[in-house]
Amino acid sequence: MKKAEVGNIIEFREGLRGVVEKVNENSVIVDLTYMDNYRDLELDQRTVVNHKNYKVIKESAI
């Protein structure tokens, strides 16, 4: 499995997507405001996702 890097877009938990803001040893911190329907879902702005529970959708251009 490929670990995400800062700026990557990942998908996790049944279709939620976000931008990786920080990479930790066992998890990443993800900004969920990337999704168009973020406000409709009534989610917190950021969440923590374990490396085992996501898939990299788009790599950062940086």
C-alpha positions in Angstrom: 0.0 0.0 0.0 1.3 3.5 -0.9 1.4 6.1 1.9 -0.1 9.4 1.1 1.9 12.6 1.1 1.0 16.2 2.0 -1.2 17.6 -0.8 -2.5 14.2 -2.0 -6.2 13.6 -2.4 -7.4 10.5 -0.7 -10.7 8.5 -0.5 -11.8 6.7 2.6 -14.9 5.5 4.4 -17.5 4.9 1.6 -16.5 7.7 -0.7 -15.4 10.6 1.5 -12.5 12.5 0.0 -10.1 15.1 1.3 -6.7 16.7 1.0 -3.8 15.4 3.2 -2.5 18.2 5.4 -0.1 16.2 7.6 1.4 12.7 7.6 1.9 11.0 10.9 3.5 7.6 11.7 0.3 5.7 11.6 -2.2 8.1 10.1 -2.9 11.3 8.1 -4.8 14.4 8.9 -7.2 15.2 6.1 -9.0 18.5 5.2 -12.6 17.5 4.2 -13.5 20.9 2.8 -12.2 19.7 -0.6 -15.6 18.0 -1.2 -18.3 20.0 -2.9 -21.0 18.7 -0.5 -18.9 19.2 2.7 -21.4 21.5 4.3 -24.4 19.2 3.5 -22.7 16.3 5.3 -22.3 18.2 8.5 -18.8 16.9 9.1 -15.9 18.5 11.0 -13.4 20.3 8.8 -10.6 17.9 9.5 -10.3 14.2 10.4 -7.6 11.6 11.1 -7.4 8.5 8.9 -5.2 5.4 9.5 -2.9 4.5 6.7 -4.7 1.2 6.3 -8.1 2.9 5.7 -7.6 5.1 2.6 -6.7 5.0 -1.1 -4.7 7.8 -2.8 -6.9 9.2 -5.6 -4.6 12.0 -6.9 -1.0 12.8 -6.1 0.2 16.3 -5.3 1.8 18.2 -8.1 4.4 19.6 -5.7 
